[in-house]
Amino acid sequence: MNKISNFFKLMLSGNPNGDGVSSKRVITFTAFVLCAIAFICNIFFEIPLKDYVFNGMLYLVGAGLGFTTLEHFKGK
């Protein structure tokens, strides 16, 4: 439990040295969780969701993952 709380603390605090989790990761993680919740609600509770809303969230997650990956390849 302590490791999980440390991860979220690091993810939300933002390390000034650049070793921490960036805001892109937080936004991407949040968008992923919201997509998962919407998917579960759509399947199990039969709550309809507009396609353009779900697709927009998926694009946000995909772009966030792509930008986070590009962070590793930039020069210092």
C-alpha positions, 0 to 999 in steps of 0.5 A: 500500500505504501508503494502505491501511495508513493507512486500517486504522490510522485505522479501528482506532485511533479518532481522538479528534477525531471525524474518524476511523473509528468502531467501528460502521464497524469492526464493520460492515466485519468483519461484511461480510467474514464474510458475504462469506466465508460466501457464497463458502464456501457456493457454491464449497466447498458448506459449508452455513450455517444461514439464521438465522446468515447473516440475523443477520449481514446484519441486523448489516451493514444496521444498522451501515450505517444507524447510520453514515449517521445519524452524519452527520446528528446535530447537533454 
